[in-house]
Amino acid sequence: MNLGTTSFQNDPVRLFLLVNLAGFSLSSVAVNALPSPEDRPEEILRTEIIVEARSPIDGREMTPGEYARLQEDVLAQSKFPPQMSDDIRQLVFLANIRKFLKTITPF
């Protein structure tokens, strides 16, 4: 004799009610997980054109024209690319070869 336990196999109505109650409680959790209506989707934010810019040097606000001139000045000041030693250049080359081989071979 089972005291305090019920078998849902013998009572299909209780099983039906339990499954529906569990499904209803899970569906209400999904509704609460939706973002608020005021939250703008990322897809819309990505398509917006940003017209204000900040200086990377001191953080002050700049117009797009001033920002473009500053970028040109920074590029003009650095006439030469950064120098790397031959050992580091060789290590980077070998790392790239290793990365390529790992995509081809499984081990």
N, C-alpha and C positions, 0 to 999 in steps of 0.2 A: 504494500500500500504506500503510495506517494503522498506524504503530508506536505502541503504548502507548495507543491510544484504542479504545474499544469502542462499538459502535452498539447502543443499546437497542431500536432498531426491529427488528433482526435476532434479538434474544434476548429474547422476551417474559417469560421466567422471571426474568431479571435486572431488568427493568423492574418487574415485579410485586413483587419483593422490595424494590426501592428505594422504591417508592411506599408499601408497607406499613411499612417502616422509618421513613420520614419521618413518616407519620401516627402511628405509635406514639410517636416522640420528641416530637411536638407535643402528643399527648394527655397524656403524662406531665408536661409543663410546665404544663398547665392544672390538673392535680391539685395541684401544688405551690403554685399561686396561691390556693387556697382559704384562708379565714381559719381560725385555730385554733379548736378546739371551745370554749375558754374565753371567746372573744370574743363579747359579747352583741350581737345585731343592733340597729341603730339604731331600727327600728320598736318594739322593746320598750322601749328607753331613752326614746323620745319619749312613751310612755304612762305612765311612772312619774310620780307626784306628788312634787314636791320639797317636803319639809316643813321643811328648814332654810334659813335665809336669812342673808345677810351685809349689814351696813349699808353703803350706798353712801358714807357719810361717812368712817368710820374702819375698815371692814372687819371689825368684830367680829361674832360669831355672834348671831343674833336668832331669836326664835320668830316664827311667821307673824303672830300678833297684834301683836307689837311692830313688825314690818315694815310692816303695814298702817297702824298709827298714825303711824309715821314718814312714810309716803307722804302721809297726810292732812295732816300738819303742813307738809310741804314744799309741797304744793298750796295750803294756806291762806296761807302766807307770800307766795307769788307771786300777788297778787290781779289783776294786770294782765298781759295777754299782752305779749310783747316788741314794742317799737315798731320799725317799719321806715320808712325814708324813702320818699317817694312815688316817687322815681326807681327804687329797688330793687323796690318793689312793681310798678311798670310793667314793669320788665325781667323779673320772674318771670312776670307775666301774658303778655308777648309770647313768652317761652320755652315756656310751656304751649301757646299757640296754634301755635307752630312745630312742637312735638312732635306735636300733633294732626294738623296738615296733612301732616307727613311720613308718618304712618300711612296717609293717604288717597292721596297722590300718590307716584309712583315716583321722583321727582327732587327 
